[in-house]
């Protein structure tokens, strides 16, 4: 039986394996589509996919913070 979990930063994702994509999506709290898009953007190294996902989430959170009303402001 093959283990699809990762243990080193040099591991690569097999996009041809739906179970590997789904496992990684669960691991990174992402959708399989987000995993595939990240792999297209940065390659198949799992560490790179993780950093890409973290970066896109950070940007999204930063944008939300910029749009939030100032502390103490009433809507």
Secondary structure, DSSP 8 states (H G I E B T S, - for coil): -------STT-B--TT-HHHHHHHHHHTT--HHHHHHHHHHH-SBHHHHHHHHHHHHHHHHHHHHHHS--TT---
